[in-house]
Amino acid sequence: MGEEKDGVPNGEMAPQEESSKVLLNEGADGAKAEVQAADIKVDIATEDEFRGLTKSELMKYAKDPFWVRLRIILMFLFWAAWVAMLVLAIWIIVKAPACEPPPTITWMQESAMVEVNPSAMDPQDSVNLVKALGLSSFYIPALISGHDFYKLNPAYVAEQVTSLLQVHDEQVTSLLQALTGAGVHGVTDFVPSPVLPYNSWVVNTSYAHLFNLPALTLNYDEEDLSPELQKVLIFWKNEYNITGFTVPADETEKQPELHNLTTSLNHDLADQDIVVGEGMVDVSDAVSNLNLPGSFQQFLKLNSDSWPYYKFMPVVADHRTASPAQMPAVTMALMLSPGTPILQIPGNNTEKFVTSLGGVVAACSELRSKDAFKFGATEFVNSTANVVAFTRIRTMKGTPGYAVVSNLAHEDVLLDFSILPAVPSTGTLVYNLTSGEVPPSNKVDLTSVLVEGHGGAVIEFVAQDH
């Protein structure tokens, strides 16, 4: 026999109890978890699971008067709140202060123009001239005949046929087709008034009421005049691609009712892209009197609150007192002040003009596309009589503004633009009239801007609160 171990003979199995149990847990309800010899069986006390309401039980509650009334009340509260919010939103929109519409100017105001002469300029040369100057409009004076508003002015006739009312217009037509085909807008003068005694409307008794007799001037107060003139202007658009018409400033001053007529025409012809512009003035006298201190500066100040169309001939031979050296500064000041310059260039001086002033016009044409020059207010800086200095700034703080200075004198001048409330102490030089270029180091102290004789500059800055 083997040795005993723990009181049991070696080689014999100890007797096993028939059912050995180990109690793990006993709940209040008597449930037990026990471990048996053969396997493990765990009994865990559990709680009843939440099963919710059955459909039949739910329907019983749904028909209960309390829940029916509650649902109806909540539905009315929801829709009442929704309608109240809608009404409130509409009220806020109606009562809120309306934003001002963004400012606009017509295409005829945006770009300077160059006057072209059909009898002196080749059509392609005219296109090249307009493009070289960076312009998008051209001007031909008095295209509309005083004999018949639907005919070309006989002054442009290359060959007269049977009568004054029948003209050979091939030369003018070729020029207009070349320019408008290049995407350039055509502009001429408004219908002439007074007219000649044999005007087609005068001799037709059905049009007699459109005139002031015996002066033969158009009766701008006559209601029937506007529809008839609309037909005339649309004809010139369809036949010759002329969509702009200028009215002399002195005509609207003498006849205020003309302003009402042009306003009506612009409104009714807006969808045709036809523009009637008021305020055509000839600045030849103002430019030819440059030797009179302050004359040109005073002229610009008088017109800074309006938008005139300046007829300007920057050819020194036609100005008795203007110095050739002053012309670039004069041209720059006119190009960047409120208004639309109409550059008059005789055909034999075209090449000379492009060489001497073409760069100035092209640079200023690019600057005129900036919002400050299109919509900005103009404020002049006190300076000597022969220095024109002003700023162009929109009303919003933080928008780009521009300081412009043209020195018509021989001597250098020093200007302080920062005395104006919206001008900061520093800016960026964007154009130098003398060199036509911008130096690499183009930061400028606006408290001390040095401009050499017959020079000029354009300085950009960020407008500050004022």
Order of alpha helices (4+ residues) and beta strands (2+ residues): beta-beta-beta-beta-beta-alpha-alpha-alpha-beta-alpha-beta-alpha-beta-beta-beta-alpha-beta-alpha-alpha-beta-alpha-alpha-beta-alpha-beta-alpha-alpha-beta-beta-beta-beta-beta-beta-beta-beta
